[in-house]
Amino acid sequence: MKTRRASSRELDNIDRNILRIIQREGRISFVELGERVGLSTTPCMERVRRLEREKFILGYGARLNPQKLEANLLVFVEISLESKSASIFDDFRRAVIKLPHVMECHLVSGDFDYLIKARISEMASYRKLLGDILLKLPGVRESKSYIVMEEIKETLDLIVPDEIERE
């Protein structure tokens, strides 16, 4: 009897468990991962490779300590653009992607256009980032900044649901 393999359209319990474990422990060996999800090494490795091919797993990385790398000041910046045209949005997007201190940039709905998350070393560096760089990006009209005083929770972990509904 041939066993049915989950496709990109459905994940079984083993796939979901693999995703949960790999998300927290990206450096886990295939041997240990297989033991924890109830598979031998080769089928476990094949499932991980399939989850990578199907873009459930986008990559692997290490979490670095910002204090050790002189990036201990975390700021959020609301950016409002002068106008709402496709070319202004495109110009802004192309420029902000190149900024190394910007960790995240999101186009949002509401009273402003973009929300930026950046890490820098100190307040003087932030003044430079804001005045010399962010406010000079294409189409920027104004900004509003939030300096983080205490980081309560930060995670990249996603909830892997027991079932994923497909249309």
Summary of the structure (lengths in Angstrom):
residues: 167
radius of gyration: 21.1
end to end distance: 29.3
largest distance: 67.4
contacts: 373
relative contact order: 0.15
helix: 38%
strand: 18%
